[in-house]
Amino acid sequence: MTIRSTQLIAYGALGLPLAMVALPVYVQAPAYYTSRLGMPLSTAGLILFLARLVDTAQDPFFGRWADTLARTGRLPAALWISAVCLAAAFAALWMPLAAGTALAVWFAAAVVAVYAAHSFMNIAYLAWGAKLGDDSDVLTRAAAWREGAGLVGVLIASAGPSWLLAGEASAQRDAMSPFIALFSVLLIGALWALRFAPPWQATRLPRLSAGRGRADRSVLSVWSAVRDNGSFRKILVPYFMNGLSVAIPASLAVFFIEDRLGAMQWVAPSLGLYFLAAALGLPLWVRISRRVGPQRAWGIAMSLAIMAFVWTATLGPGDLVPFLVACAGSGFALGADLALPAVLLAQCIPDREGSGAYFGIWTLTGKLCLALSALILPGLAWLGYQPGTPALGAPGMALALAYAGLPCLLKLGALMALRRSSPTATVTKERQ
């Protein structure tokens, strides 16, 4: 079956609104609740850690569920229901109706609800992209359209919330209303466009007998993907380490720019430059992947990211221009992180197996990175760093090393693990 570019565009459109949610929740919400709403940094970090653990645990079940819904034709309806829940939870996150201790409960409930709805939609969406056919070029093009649309969403998300909340000593409850409305409209439009995307080539899954133990066997069937597929296990190692190297600076970016560099007004431009560079680099990484393969291309991108970002740990107040250069260089490398790992995963999935289970475990790994990155916040609080105050002396150095030094060490480990992993191009048929 020939897949047209217009069909891939229709598939990729959903990446835009999903990315609009992800960045504010992961990057800007912690700073919003601590710096503007007065929540203690350690409390916010603990809530994010626990919420992300919950989010991590549910992903394999969402993956199995997505496979089942796709096989029975009920996936579109489930996506629409999840979209309504996501829009409502996202609005609640930015318009809290509580204060004091109740604010922590509100924050936790809103974050868990956003994570659940977003996770199901994202897992189903990624799994759909892995079941568009056997042609690696089609998979790469689909990933490029998906991640390209996602980068547009990220650019909107990097500028929108920062601009809407800029200069407010105490953020108004409805300050984010325009952004929430735009997100809701784009989400509806993208779901409507998905009907013109290439169909999910559903895989017949093994039937489970009714009766006691059915749920247990379902869980085991999900995890068997990791147990039995050596290529998948090997690619998970660099994916986890690289994901952690990205999650840590994402959690600390606003704090570093505002308190270490003393450039509060440059939060939105810095994030915008970072993701704009990723958008510009994405087509080039797709071309490089076609020439040398996705595994080698990803390794080249990791090396570039380390060289571009490692010296950010030495920056301090007033070092804005070097920081912008680092944003551009590391952002350019990010384009490969967005598109190529999912292609490597797709090549690890045997044709007879559902992709939802794999992507459930795949996103679980990414969520675990985000959960662990949240523990950096209580650690910095213990070392004396306080949000909203200049990060100087020992607390400032701790923030700088956590923001740039530790992530570069993790990315170096990911690069070494990737080089030790076996080529993935030959694994698609290994278990048929």
C-alpha positions as CSV (number, residue, x, y, z in Angstrom):
1,M,0.0,0.0,0.0
2,T,1.3,3.4,-1.0
3,I,1.3,6.0,1.7
4,R,0.9,9.6,0.5
5,S,2.6,12.6,2.2
6,T,-0.8,14.1,3.0
7,Q,-1.7,11.0,5.0
8,L,1.6,11.3,7.0
9,I,0.8,15.0,7.6
10,A,-2.7,14.0,8.9
11,Y,-1.0,11.5,11.2
12,G,1.6,14.0,12.4
13,A,-0.8,16.8,13.3
14,L,-1.7,15.4,16.7
15,G,2.0,15.8,17.8
16,L,1.4,19.6,18.0
17,P,-1.3,19.8,20.8
18,L,0.3,16.9,22.7
19,A,3.6,18.8,22.8
20,M,1.8,22.0,23.9
21,V,0.8,20.2,27.1
22,A,4.0,18.3,27.8
23,L,6.4,21.3,28.0
24,P,4.4,23.5,30.4
25,V,3.7,20.6,32.7
26,Y,7.3,19.3,32.8
27,V,9.2,22.6,32.7
28,Q,7.0,25.5,33.7
29,A,4.5,24.1,36.2
30,P,7.1,23.5,39.0
31,A,8.4,27.1,38.7
32,Y,4.8,28.4,38.6
33,Y,3.7,26.6,41.8
34,T,6.9,27.4,43.7
35,S,7.9,30.9,42.6
36,R,4.4,32.3,42.0
37,L,2.0,30.4,44.2
38,G,4.4,29.9,47.2
39,M,4.6,26.1,47.3
40,P,7.8,24.9,49.0
41,L,10.3,23.5,46.5
42,S,10.7,20.2,48.4
43,T,6.9,19.7,48.4
44,A,6.7,20.4,44.7
45,G,9.5,18.0,43.9
46,L,8.1,15.2,46.1
47,I,4.6,15.6,44.4
48,L,6.1,15.5,40.9
49,F,8.2,12.5,41.8
50,L,5.2,10.5,43.2
51,A,2.9,11.6,40.4
52,R,5.5,10.6,37.8
53,L,5.9,7.2,39.5
54,V,2.1,6.7,39.1
55,D,2.3,7.8,35.5
56,T,5.2,5.4,34.9
57,A,3.4,2.4,36.4
58,Q,0.3,2.8,34.2
59,D,2.0,3.0,30.8
60,P,2.3,-0.7,30.1
61,F,-1.4,-1.2,30.8
62,F,-2.2,1.7,28.5
63,G,0.0,0.1,25.8
64,R,-1.8,-3.2,26.0
65,W,-5.2,-1.4,26.1
66,A,-4.3,0.6,23.0
67,D,-3.5,-2.7,21.1
68,T,-6.8,-4.1,22.1
69,L,-8.8,-1.0,21.1
70,A,-7.0,-0.8,17.8
71,R,-7.8,-4.4,17.0
72,T,-11.5,-4.0,17.9
73,G,-11.9,-0.6,16.1
74,R,-12.7,1.4,19.3
75,L,-9.5,3.4,19.5
76,P,-10.9,6.6,17.9
77,A,-13.7,6.9,20.5
78,A,-11.1,6.3,23.3
79,L,-8.9,9.0,22.0
80,W,-11.8,11.5,21.9
81,I,-12.7,10.7,25.5
82,S,-9.1,11.0,26.6
83,A,-8.9,14.4,24.8
84,V,-11.8,15.8,26.8
85,C,-10.3,14.6,30.1
86,L,-6.9,16.1,29.1
87,A,-8.3,19.5,28.3
88,A,-10.2,19.6,31.6
89,A,-7.3,18.5,33.7
90,F,-4.9,20.9,32.0
91,A,-7.2,23.8,32.7
92,A,-7.5,22.8,36.4
93,L,-3.7,22.6,36.7
94,W,-3.3,26.3,35.7
95,M,-6.4,27.6,37.4
96,P,-6.2,26.2,41.0
97,L,-9.1,26.9,43.3
98,A,-7.1,26.2,46.5
99,A,-4.4,27.6,48.7
100,G,-2.1,26.5,51.5
101,T,-2.2,22.8,52.2
102,A,-5.1,22.3,49.8
103,L,-3.0,23.7,47.0
104,A,-0.6,20.7,47.3
105,V,-3.6,18.3,47.0
106,W,-4.9,20.2,44.0
107,F,-1.5,20.2,42.3
108,A,-1.1,16.5,42.8
109,A,-4.6,15.6,41.5
110,A,-4.3,17.9,38.5
111,V,-0.9,16.5,37.6
112,V,-1.9,12.9,37.9
113,A,-5.0,13.5,35.7
114,V,-3.0,15.3,33.1
115,Y,-0.4,12.6,33.0
116,A,-3.0,9.8,32.7
117,A,-4.9,11.4,29.8
118,H,-1.8,12.5,28.0
119,S,0.0,9.2,28.5
120,F,-2.8,7.1,26.9
121,M,-3.1,9.4,23.9
122,N,0.7,9.6,23.4
123,I,1.2,5.9,23.7
124,A,-1.6,5.1,21.3
125,Y,-0.3,7.8,18.9
126,L,3.3,6.5,19.0
127,A,2.2,2.9,18.6
128,W,0.0,3.9,15.6
129,G,3.1,5.4,14.0
130,A,5.0,2.1,14.4
131,K,2.3,0.2,12.6
132,L,2.2,2.1,9.3
133,G,4.1,-0.6,7.5
134,D,7.5,-2.3,7.2
135,D,9.3,0.4,5.2
136,S,11.8,2.2,7.5
137,D,11.7,5.2,5.2
138,V,8.0,5.6,5.8
139,L,8.5,5.1,9.6
140,T,11.2,7.8,9.6
141,R,9.0,10.2,7.5
142,A,6.0,9.6,9.8
143,A,8.2,10.3,12.9
144,A,9.6,13.4,11.2
145,W,6.1,14.8,10.6
146,R,5.0,13.9,14.1
147,E,8.1,15.4,15.8
148,G,8.1,18.4,13.5
149,A,4.5,19.2,14.5
150,G,5.5,18.5,18.1
151,L,8.3,21.1,17.8
152,V,5.8,23.7,16.6
153,G,3.7,22.9,19.6
154,V,6.8,23.1,21.8
155,L,7.6,26.5,20.4
156,I,4.1,27.7,21.2
157,A,4.4,26.3,24.6
158,S,7.8,27.8,25.3
159,A,6.6,31.3,24.5
160,G,2.9,31.3,25.4
161,P,2.9,30.5,29.1
162,S,6.1,32.6,29.8
163,W,4.5,35.6,28.0
164,L,1.1,35.2,29.7
165,L,2.6,34.9,33.1
166,A,5.4,37.5,32.7
167,G,5.7,40.2,35.2
168,E,3.0,39.1,37.6
169,A,4.0,39.1,41.2
170,S,1.1,36.8,41.9
171,A,-0.3,35.1,38.8
172,Q,-3.9,35.6,38.1
173,R,-6.1,32.5,38.1
174,D,-7.2,33.0,34.5
175,A,-3.9,34.1,33.0
176,M,-3.4,30.9,31.1
177,S,-7.0,30.9,29.6
178,P,-5.9,32.0,26.1
179,F,-3.3,29.2,26.0
180,I,-5.8,26.6,27.3
181,A,-8.4,27.7,24.7
182,L,-5.8,27.5,21.8
183,F,-4.7,24.0,22.9
184,S,-8.3,22.7,23.1
185,V,-9.1,24.0,19.5
186,L,-5.9,22.5,18.1
187,L,-6.5,19.2,19.9
188,I,-10.0,18.9,18.3
189,G,-8.6,19.7,14.9
190,A,-5.8,17.2,15.1
191,L,-8.1,14.4,16.2
192,W,-10.4,15.2,13.3
193,A,-7.4,15.1,10.9
194,L,-6.3,11.7,12.2
195,R,-9.2,10.1,10.4
196,F,-7.3,10.7,7.1
197,A,-4.1,9.2,8.4
198,P,-2.8,5.7,7.3
199,P,-4.7,3.0,9.1
200,W,-3.1,1.2,12.1
201,Q,-2.2,-2.2,10.7
202,A,-3.5,-4.0,13.8
203,T,-1.9,-7.3,14.9
204,R,-4.0,-10.2,16.1
205,L,-3.1,-10.6,19.8
206,P,-3.2,-13.8,21.7
207,R,-6.6,-14.4,23.3
208,L,-6.8,-14.7,27.0
209,S,-9.2,-17.1,28.6
210,A,-11.8,-15.9,30.9
211,G,-11.6,-16.5,34.6
212,R,-9.3,-15.9,37.5
213,G,-5.8,-14.8,36.6
214,R,-6.7,-13.1,33.4
215,A,-5.4,-9.8,34.5
216,D,-2.1,-11.3,35.7
217,R,-1.6,-13.0,32.3
218,S,-2.3,-9.7,30.6
219,V,0.4,-8.0,32.6
220,L,2.9,-10.8,31.9
221,S,2.1,-10.6,28.2
222,V,3.1,-6.9,28.2
223,W,6.4,-7.5,30.0
224,S,7.3,-10.5,27.8
225,A,8.3,-7.9,25.2
226,V,11.2,-6.9,27.3
227,R,12.0,-10.4,28.6
228,D,12.2,-12.1,25.2
229,N,13.4,-9.3,22.8
230,G,17.1,-8.8,23.4
231,S,17.4,-6.0,20.8
232,F,14.6,-4.1,22.6
233,R,16.3,-4.5,26.0
234,K,19.6,-3.2,24.6
235,I,18.1,-0.1,23.0
236,L,16.3,0.7,26.3
237,V,19.6,1.3,28.1
238,P,20.8,4.3,26.0
239,Y,17.2,5.5,25.7
240,F,16.9,5.7,29.5
241,M,20.3,7.3,30.1
242,N,19.7,9.8,27.4
243,G,16.2,10.5,28.6
244,L,17.5,11.3,32.1
245,S,20.1,13.6,30.6
246,V,17.3,15.6,28.9
247,A,14.8,15.5,31.8
248,I,17.1,17.0,34.4
249,P,17.9,20.2,32.6
250,A,14.2,20.4,31.5
251,S,13.2,20.4,35.1
252,L,15.8,23.1,36.0
253,A,15.8,25.3,32.9
254,V,13.5,28.1,34.3
255,F,15.4,28.1,37.7
256,F,18.8,28.3,36.0
257,I,17.8,31.1,33.6
258,E,16.0,33.2,36.3
259,D,18.2,32.6,39.3
260,R,21.7,31.6,38.0
261,L,21.9,33.8,35.0
262,G,19.6,36.6,36.4
263,A,17.8,36.8,33.1
264,M,14.1,36.3,33.9
265,Q,12.9,38.0,30.7
266,W,15.0,35.6,28.6
267,V,13.2,32.4,29.7
268,A,10.8,32.3,26.7
269,P,13.4,33.5,24.1
270,S,15.9,30.9,25.4
271,L,13.4,28.0,25.3
272,G,12.2,29.2,21.9
273,L,15.7,29.3,20.5
274,Y,16.4,25.8,21.8
275,F,13.3,24.3,20.2
276,L,13.6,26.3,17.0
277,A,17.1,24.9,16.6
278,A,15.6,21.4,17.1
279,A,13.0,22.1,14.4
280,L,15.6,23.3,12.0
281,G,17.9,20.3,12.7
282,L,15.2,17.6,12.4
283,P,15.1,17.4,8.6
284,L,18.9,17.2,8.6
285,W,19.0,14.3,11.1
286,V,16.4,12.5,8.9
287,R,18.7,12.9,5.9
288,I,21.7,11.7,7.9
289,S,19.7,8.8,9.2
290,R,18.9,7.7,5.6
291,R,22.7,7.8,4.8
292,V,24.2,6.2,7.8
293,G,21.3,4.6,9.6
294,P,19.3,5.9,12.7
295,Q,21.6,4.3,15.2
296,R,24.8,6.0,14.0
297,A,23.0,9.3,13.4
298,W,21.7,9.3,16.9
299,G,25.2,8.7,18.2
300,I,26.5,11.7,16.2
301,A,23.8,13.8,17.7
302,M,24.7,12.8,21.3
303,S,28.3,13.7,20.7
304,L,27.3,17.1,19.4
305,A,24.9,17.7,22.4
306,I,27.7,17.0,24.9
307,M,30.2,19.4,23.1
308,A,27.6,22.1,22.9
309,F,26.2,21.9,26.5
310,V,28.9,20.7,28.9
311,W,30.5,24.1,29.4
312,T,27.1,25.6,30.5
313,A,28.0,24.4,34.0
314,T,30.7,27.1,34.2
315,L,28.2,30.0,33.4
316,G,27.0,32.5,36.0
317,P,25.2,35.8,36.3
318,G,25.4,37.8,33.1
319,D,26.6,35.0,30.8
320,L,23.6,35.2,28.5
321,V,25.2,35.1,25.1
322,P,27.2,31.9,25.8
323,F,24.1,30.4,27.2
324,L,22.2,31.2,24.0
325,V,24.9,29.6,21.9
326,A,24.6,26.5,24.1
327,C,20.8,26.5,23.6
328,A,21.3,26.6,19.8
329,G,23.8,23.8,19.7
330,S,22.2,21.4,22.1
331,G,18.8,22.2,20.6
332,F,20.0,21.3,17.1
333,A,21.1,17.9,18.5
334,L,17.7,17.5,20.1
335,G,16.1,17.0,16.7
336,A,17.7,13.6,16.5
337,D,16.6,12.7,20.1
338,L,13.0,13.4,19.0
339,A,12.8,11.4,15.8
340,L,15.4,8.6,15.8
341,P,14.9,6.6,19.0
342,A,11.3,5.8,18.1
343,V,12.5,4.5,14.7
344,L,15.0,2.2,16.4
345,L,12.2,0.9,18.6
346,A,9.9,0.3,15.6
347,Q,12.6,-1.8,14.0
348,C,12.8,-4.0,17.1
349,I,9.1,-4.9,17.0
350,P,8.4,-8.3,15.3
351,D,5.7,-8.1,12.7
352,R,3.4,-10.4,14.6
353,E,3.4,-8.5,17.8
354,G,1.4,-5.5,18.9
355,S,3.3,-2.2,19.1
356,G,1.2,-0.8,21.9
357,A,2.8,-3.0,24.5
358,Y,6.3,-2.0,23.4
359,F,5.5,1.7,23.4
360,G,3.9,1.3,26.8
361,I,7.2,0.1,28.2
362,W,9.1,2.7,26.1
363,T,7.1,5.6,27.5
364,L,7.4,4.0,31.0
365,T,11.1,4.4,30.7
366,G,10.8,8.0,29.7
367,K,8.4,8.7,32.5
368,L,10.8,7.1,35.0
369,C,13.5,9.6,33.8
370,L,11.1,12.4,34.5
371,A,10.3,11.0,37.9
372,L,13.9,10.7,38.9
373,S,14.7,14.2,37.6
374,A,12.1,15.6,40.1
375,L,14.3,14.4,42.9
376,I,16.8,17.0,41.9
377,L,14.6,19.7,43.4
378,P,14.6,18.5,47.0
379,G,18.3,17.9,46.6
380,L,19.0,21.5,45.6
381,A,16.8,22.7,48.4
382,W,18.8,20.7,50.9
383,L,22.0,22.3,49.5
384,G,20.6,25.8,50.2
385,Y,19.1,26.8,46.9
386,Q,15.8,28.8,47.1
387,P,13.7,29.6,44.0
388,G,13.3,33.3,43.3
389,T,16.6,34.3,44.8
390,P,20.0,34.8,43.1
391,A,21.8,31.4,42.9
392,L,25.3,32.4,44.0
393,G,28.1,30.7,45.9
394,A,27.7,27.0,46.7
395,P,24.0,26.8,46.0
396,G,24.5,28.5,42.6
397,M,27.3,26.1,41.7
398,A,25.1,23.1,42.8
399,L,22.4,24.4,40.5
400,A,24.8,24.8,37.6
401,L,26.3,21.4,38.0
402,A,22.9,19.7,38.3
403,Y,21.7,21.6,35.2
404,A,24.6,20.9,32.9
405,G,27.4,18.8,34.4
406,L,25.3,15.7,35.5
407,P,23.3,15.6,32.3
408,C,26.4,15.5,30.1
409,L,27.9,12.6,32.1
410,L,24.6,10.7,31.6
411,K,24.6,11.5,27.9
412,L,28.2,10.2,27.6
413,G,27.0,7.0,29.3
414,A,24.1,6.8,26.8
415,L,26.5,7.2,23.9
416,M,28.7,4.4,25.1
417,A,25.7,2.1,25.7
418,L,24.4,2.9,22.2
419,R,27.7,1.9,20.6
420,R,27.7,-1.4,22.5
421,S,24.2,-2.3,21.4
422,S,23.8,-4.5,18.4
423,P,22.5,-3.1,15.1
424,T,18.7,-3.0,15.1
425,A,18.1,-3.2,11.4
426,T,18.0,-7.0,11.4
427,V,15.8,-7.6,14.4
428,T,12.4,-7.2,12.9
429,K,12.3,-10.7,11.6
430,E,14.2,-12.4,14.4
431,R,11.2,-13.7,16.3
432,Q,8.8,-14.6,13.5
